[in-house]
Amino acid sequence: MPIKPTLLKKRSVARSRLFEVEALDLQFSNGATRTYERLAPKRHGAVMVIALQDADTVLLIREYAAGFDDYLLTLPKGLIDPGETASEAANRELKEETGFGARQIRPIKSLTTSPNYMSHRIEVLVAEELYPERLPGDEPEELEVVPCPISELPLLMASAELEEARVIAALMLWLHQERPEVLCR
């Protein structure tokens, strides 16, 4: 097992309204030194929700993604607020983004994104037994809710319409665990 490098110095090198970039001066066990930059960890994590409208349908949303300056198909997701559990955050985000709450929410897996540059984790959860309930969210416009038959998910994930890697990973994990027959077609 490798020995973790020694942190020699940590400093803030850039800050915006949403992000802080830290520089970490590290010394590795072989004596090599490097400076790594990362987004500073300071959030409580995030959730992504696979919402089952019924036994055959997943709810996706289409929302504006500033990184691509376009509308993308994705799953409901958002930050976990201080004091919230992942399940509570998932149900809140579901109500804000789709207009549905869930009577049953259960975890699937925790995923990381770009771990060389940030410590962001997103908890993937499944929401079932949906009921209508809308909460006001922080989105600047109402999101388009896109029901998708579960049988069509493999084709959708292979298409250009669904590109977000963590959404594809979440759906593949869920299908592998709970609906493997859909993947074997």
N, C-alpha and C positions, 0 to 999 in steps of 0.2 A: 504494500500500500504506500503510495507516495506521501511524503511529508508536506504538509501545507506550508506555503511560503510565509515568511515573517513580514508583518506590516511595519514598515519603517516610518511612513508618514501618510496621512490622509488629509486632503484639502479640497475645498470647493473651487472649481475653475470656471463654472458658468451657472447661471440661474435664470429661469423664466418664471412666469406665473404658474406653470404646471410642472416644470422639471428642474432638477439640480444635477449637475454633472460633477462627479468627484474624481480626483486623480489619486490613485493608490500607488505609493512607492513600495515595491515588494522586493524581498531578497529570498531566492530559492535555496533549497538545501545544498545545491552544488556551488553556491556563491554568486550565481548570476543575479543581476538586479534588473528590474524592468518597472516602467510606469504604465499602469493600466488605467483606463478611464471607464466609468460606468455611470448609469443613472443611479442616483442615491436612493437607497431603500427608505421609504417613509410612509408607505400606504399599508392598509390592512388586507390587501389582496383583492381579488376580483372573482366574479362568478360568470359562468356561461351556462345557459339553460337549454336543454333539449326538452321542449314542451310538447307533450303528446295531446293533441286535440281529441283524439280517440285512438283506438287500437291500431288504426291504419294511417294516421296522419300526424306529421310533425309540423309545428309552426315555425317558420323562418320569418325574418324581417328584412326589409330593404331600407338601408340608411346611408346617409352621406358619410363618406370616409375622406377626411381632409388630406390624408397622406397620398391618396390617388386622385383627389379632386373629382370623385365620381360616386355614384350610388352603388353599393355592393350588397349582395345577398349574404346574410349572416344569421347567427343565432342571437337571441336576446342575451345581453351581457352588461356588466357594469361593476363598479367598485363596491366593496364591502365597506359600509359606513362604520365608524367607531361604535362599539357596543353591539353590533349585529353579528349573528352567526351567518355562515355561508348560506344556510337554508332560508333564513329570513331575508337576506339580501337577494337571493334568487327569486323569491316570491315577490318582493318589492319591484325588482327590475322587470319581472314578467308582467306585473300589473301596469307599470309605467309604459312599457314598450309594446305590449300586445293587447292590453285591455282585459286580460284574464289573470285570475289567481289560481293557485293549485292547493288541493287538499292534501296531496302527498308529494313530498320532495325527498329525493334520496341522492347521495353522492355516487359518482362513477369513478373519478380519478382527478388528481391534481396534476396540472401541466405547467411547465415553464416555457418561457419564450426568450430566445436570445440570452441564455444564461452567462455568456461571456461579457455581456454589456449591461445586464440589469438583473435584479433579483425578483422580478415579477412572477407571481404564481397566479394561475386562474383555476378555480375549482369548477369542474364540470359536474352538473347535477341534472337529474331527470325529474321533470314535473308532470304529474298525472292528476286525473280527476279535476280537470279545469272547470272553472265557473267564471261568469262575467264579472269583472271588477276592474275599474280603471283608477289609477292614481296619477296625479300630475307628475311629469318627469322633468329632466333637465334638457331634453331634446328641443331644438328650436322649432321643430315641425312635427306633426303626427307621422309616425312611421307606418310604412305599408306592411301589413301582415300578409305573409304568403304561405298558405297551407300547401304542404307537399306530401303526396302519398309516400309512405315508407318504401314501397316497392320501387319507386323512382329515384331514391337517394343515390344508389351507385352510379346511375347515369348522370345525375346532377353533379355529383362530386367529380366526375371525369370531364365535365363540360367546362367551358370558359365562364359560365354564369356564376359558379361558386369557386372562389380562388383562395379564400383565407385558410391558411394551413392549420391553424388551431381549431377551426370549425370542422374541417375535414377530419382531423385527428379525433376530435370528440365524437363525431358521428360514426367513424369507423370503429372506435372502441365500443360505443354503445351497440352498434349492429353486431359486432363480434360477440359481445357478451350476451345480448338478449334476442337478437334476430338474425342468427347466422345463416338461416335459409335465404335471406335476402341477398347476402354476399355470394352465395353459391350458384346464382342463376347464370 
